[in-house]
Amino acid sequence: MKPVTLVGIALIILGIIALAIQGVSYTTQKNVVDMGPLKIEAKEEKTIPLPPLVGGAAVVAGLVLVFLGRR
């Protein structure tokens, strides 16, 4: 297989995953109070949204690369 075809297949897979997940979540932890032995921490979950346009563009780009790799 040509490298262009492999990159195209990878883009298609990543695009489908991006369409299915719709975003990446992660948790941050910060100290609210830190006074000697007293420690209070807060956990906050944040999400980075992935617009469907990004996933769709990756799938289309992958299909184009697979098509060009077959020529």
N, C-alpha and C positions, 0 to 999 in steps of 0.2 A: 504494500500500500504506500502511496505517496504521502509525504509529510503534510501536504495541503489537505488531503482527505482526512487524515487523523485529527488535524486541528479543527476541521469542520465538524467532525463527529463530536469532539470535545465541546465545541460551542453549542451544538444542538442539545447535548446532555445538560450542560450548565444552564442553558436557556429554559429548558423544561423544569429544572429544579427551581430556578428563580421564579417561574410562573406559579409553581406549586407552593412555595414557602411564603412569598409575599413580603418577606422582611427577615432581618437578622436581629435576634435579641441577645442582650448580654446584661450581666449584673455588676454594678459597682458598689463598693463598700467604703463608707467614709465615717470618720470619728465625729460624733456630735458633741460629746462631752468627754474630756480627758483630764480628770482632776485626781491625781494620786492613784489610789486603788480603784477609784470609780471610773469605769469606762462604759460609754454608751455608743454603740455603733448603729448605723442605719444602712440597710441594703436597699438599693434602688434599681429596678429593672428598666433598662432603656431598649428601645427598638429603633433600628435603622430601616426605614421602609424601602422596599424595592418596587418601583413602579412596574406595572405589567409591560410597559413599553420597552424596558430594558431586557426583560426575558424574551419578548417577541423579536426584538432586534437581534439578539444573540442567536435565536433559532433561524431567522432569515439569513443572517450572515453565515451560519454554519451550513445551511442548505446550498448557498451560493458557492462556498468553498468546496463542498463535496461534489457539486456539479462541475466546477472548474477542474477539480482533481481527476475526474474521470476522462477528461479530454486528452 
